[in-house]
Amino acid sequence: MLKGYMIAATALGLTAGCSSPNPGYTTVEGVMLGTSLRVVAEVPHTSAQELYTAIMELDREAKASMSIFDEQSLLSRLNRNLTDSVDHHIAYCLHLADSIGALSGGRYDVTVKPLVEAWGFAGKAAQQEPNVDSILVFVGRDKVHIENGRLVKSDPRVQLDFNSVAKGYTVDLVAELVERLGARNYLVDIGGEVRCRGVNPRGKAWRIGVETPFEGNMTDGDFIQKRVSLTDGALATSGNYRRFYLDDKGRKVAHTLDPRTGRSVLSRLLSVTVAAPTCAEADALGTMFMALGADEALATVGRMPDLKAYFILATESGEYEEYVSPAMQAQIMN
């Protein structure tokens, strides 16, 4: 369960039918947003093919709106100042990002696109020594807002990157779709970010695995640290154990960037899992905690008694230390 990083054109395979003991559930599996897709839903009046078709329409809609890899997407055109009109997807994500940004003291910021690109995490080669100071001039959550359906920038070089929230938001869109189709019991999983309701085909709470965050873990659930029990809500995990590289001097460069310094946030906090009412919230909060670093993340979650969070941290001896917030404890399973 690691935050995916692209909204890209994909070919989707379809698996449907009764792979579970309960024939009332339909399963659709394939690829969405450049990562894995799995939907298990009790949709009695909708065929697997109909569900598949509807999900693919959402995939096209999400890419056309929020992709930073598609030069013709609305977000890419906004970033190049070819338009200033926003749609409801971008308006929602920017509003949520602004709320989380205020909570984070500026550590979470979706205007980091120029930094993400300079460090090589936006589909382009990394610069050898990015001129961080010159980029930071047009990074900051106070440099952009929406007014009467238009994106207003304080500087035309301000650019947005919603990869810290777009996947979770798209999970929510698919969840809303299956609910409109009448599902009371379902699970939507896009690249390990999940939203669910009710029970699984065996009549039990949904169980979602949290991967063991060792560097380079590219397996698909082969190493599970803990499982989380859910019957209503969303879950997302952020970490730096997959998306990183070593520069020519052997220094680790991770994809979580501090908008204040323009550089990677490296701490003993290896992964953060957040449960929230929506996957967009869980997605953004997980990124926020990673950007805060271990000490500030622990202090911040301690001031949020209702927040459900599970941290995995490194110790000096190379072992794992775990922190489970009080609100999350009842849902953590071995």
N, C-alpha and C positions, 0 to 999 in steps of 0.2 A: 504494500500500500504506500505508494510514493507519488507525489504530485507529478503528473505528466506535464509536458512542456510544449506540445504543439497542437494546433487545430489545423489539420492538413487534410487534403483530399485522400480518401481511403477507399479500398474495396472491402465490402463487408460480406462475410459468410453468414449463413443462417442455419441454426440448429433449432428445431422445434419439436415438441411432443411431450411424452410422459416419461421423462428420465427419472422421475421421482415417484414415490409410492402413491401420490395423490394425482389422479388424472385431471383434476380441475385446474391445475397450474400449467401455464405455457412458459417455455424457456426459449429465449432468443439469445444467441451468442455470436460474436463477431468482432469487428473493429470499429471504433468510433473515436473521433478526435485524435487519431494517430496512436491509440492505445486500445486495450482490450475492453470489450463490452459484454455484459451479461445482465439480462433482465429475466427475473422469475416472477410471474404475476398471475394472479387468479382473475382472469378476464374472460368470463364465461361466454360472452357474445361477440368476441373478437378472435379471428383466426391468427395463427402465428405469422402468416404472410401479411395480414393487415397491420399487425403490430410492428413488424419489421419495416414496412413501407412508411408508417407514420414516424418511427424513430429516425429513419434515414432523411426524412424531410426536416426534422429538427437538426440533424447533423449538417445538412446543407445551410440551414438558416443560421446556425451558430458560426460556421465558417465564414459565411458571407458578411456577418456582422463583426466578429471579434478576432479573427485570425491576424496575427502579425506576420505570418509566413505567406499569406496570399496578398499580393500587391493590389488586388482589386477589391479586397474587403473594405467595408465601411471604415473600420479602425485604421487600416493602412492609408486610406485616402484622407482621413482626418489628420493622421500623423504627417502627411505630405502637404497639408493645407489645401487640398483639392476640393474640400467641402467643409462646412461647419455644422451640418445637420446631423443630429444624433437620433438613433432609434431607441426603443424602450429597453433593449438589452444593454446597450452601453450606458444609458441613463441610470439603470438599476445598479450596474456594477460600479460605476463611478460614485454613486451615492453611498453604497456599502463600503467601498474603499476609503471614502472620506471619513466615515464613522470609525472604521478600524484604525485609520491613520491617526485620528485624534486620540484614540485610546492608547496608541503605541508611542506617543510623543514624537511622531515623525519617522519612526523606524520602518513602518509599513507605508509604502508609497507607490502608486501605479504609474508615476511619471518617470520611472527608472529606465524606460526603454533605451535611451542613448547609452546608459551604463551597461545594460544587459548586452547590447550590441557590441560595445567596445571590448567587453570581456569575453565575447565569443559564445554567448548563450542565446542568440537570436537568429541562428541560421547563417551567420557570417563568421569568417575567421577572426580570431581574437587579435587585437592589436598587441604589438610587442610590449609597449609601455604606454597604456592609455593616459592621455592628459586629463586626469580626473578633475583637476581644479577648473578647467575650462568647461567641462561637461556639467559640473554641479551648478553652474550659473543658471541653467534652465531645468533643474530638477527640484521639485518641491510641490507638495499638495496644495499650496496656496497659489500656485501659478496657473490653475485651470479650474473652471467651473462651468455649469450649464445654465444658460439664461434663455428662457422662451424657446426651448428646444434646440438651442444652438450652443456649440462648444466655444467657450471664450478662453483664449490663452493670453497670458501676460507677455509671452514671447513666442514667435512662430516656430522656434526650434523645440518647444515643449512637445514631448511625444508620450503616448500611453501604451502600457503593456498590461493586459488583463490576465496573463497566464497564471497568476496567483489566485484567481477567483473564477475564471471562465469555465474550467472543467467542473468545479463544484456547482456553479450556476447551471450548467447544462445537465448535470445529474438531476437538479431540481426540475428542469423543464421536462425531462423524461418521466420523472415521478408524477408531475402534474398531469402528464398525458395519460399514464395508466390509471390514475385516479379518475380522470374524466371518462375513461372507458369502463369505470365501475369497479376497479380493483380495491378491495379492502385489505388484501394481503399481497405484499409484493416486496421485491428487493431490486434496486437499480444499482449496478456497479460499473463505473467507467474508470478503468485504470486504478482500481483499489479505493476510489472515493465512492461512498455508498449512501444511499437513502433508502429507508425501508419503513414498512408499516405492517402491523399484525404479526402473523406467524408464518413459519416456513411450511413446506408441504407435509412435514411430520407433526405439525401442530405445536411446534416449539418456537421459542424466540429465535430470531436470526442471530447467527454467530459470525463475527467478522474477525479475521486474523490480522494481527499487527506484525509486520516482518521484523526480523532481527536486523538491526542497522549496521552490519559490518561493511566496510568500504568495498565497492564493486559488487555488491549483492545484486545480481541481475536476474535471479530466479523468480519464478512466478509462484510465490507462496510456499517454497520448499523449506524455508526456515522461518518459523513462527515463534515470536517471543511471548505473546499473550493473545487471548481472544476476548472480544467485547460482545456482550449480549445486548441486542437492541430489539425493541418492538415498535418504536415510533421515533423517527428522527433521522439524523445524518451523521456520518463519520468521515473524517479526512485526516490523512497523515502527511506531514512534511518532513524532509530530511535532506542532508547533504551527502549521503553515502553513495549516491549514484551519479548525480550531475556535478562533476568536478573534473579538474585536470591539474597536472603539474606543469608549471611554466618552465622556461629554459634554465631557470636557476633552481629548479626542484621545489618551488614553493607551491603549496596547494591553493588553487583558485576554485572556489565553490560558487554555485549559482545564486545563493542567498546573499544579496548585497545590502549594505547599509547606505540608505540615501543621504546620510549626513557626511559620510567619509568617501563614498563612491567605491568602496572596496569590500571584498568578501567578509562575511561574518563567520569567523571560525571560533568555536568554543567547544566545551565538552558536551554540549547538548547535541545528541545525535539524531533524535527524531522526536516529533511532537504529534500526538493523536488527539483530536478534539471532536467531541460529540456536541451537536447543536441542533436546533430545530430545522435549519436548512443546510444543505451541503455548501452553498456559497459562503455562509458564515463560517462553517467549520474549516473550509479551505483557506479563507483569508486569515482567520485567527491562528491556524497552524503556521502559516508563513510569518505572521507577526511575531509569534513566540520564537521562531528560529532566528529572526532578525534581531531580537532583543539579546540573544545570547543567554547562556545558562543562568547566571546570577540574577539578571534582571527579569528573565522569564519566570523563574521561581518566585521572585518577589511579587511580580505582577499577578500571577495566578493565585498567590496567597491573599491578594486583595479582592479576589473575585469568587466568593464562596459558592456561587451557583454554577460556576463554569465546570464542565466535565472535561478533564484533560489528563493525559497519560504521557509522561516524559520518559525517555530513555537517555541516560547520560553515561559518559565514559568516566572511569576512575583511573587514578594514577597507576594502578596495578594491571590495567587493561581489561578489567571486568566491567559489567554493566551495573549501573545504579538506576533504580526506577523510582519515579514519583507519581503517585496517583492522587488527584485532587479528591477531597472528601465527597464531592457530588458524584464522582465517577466510580467510587470504590465498589458499589453494589453491582456494577456492570462488567467489571474486570474478571476474567476467568483464566485459569492456567491452560 
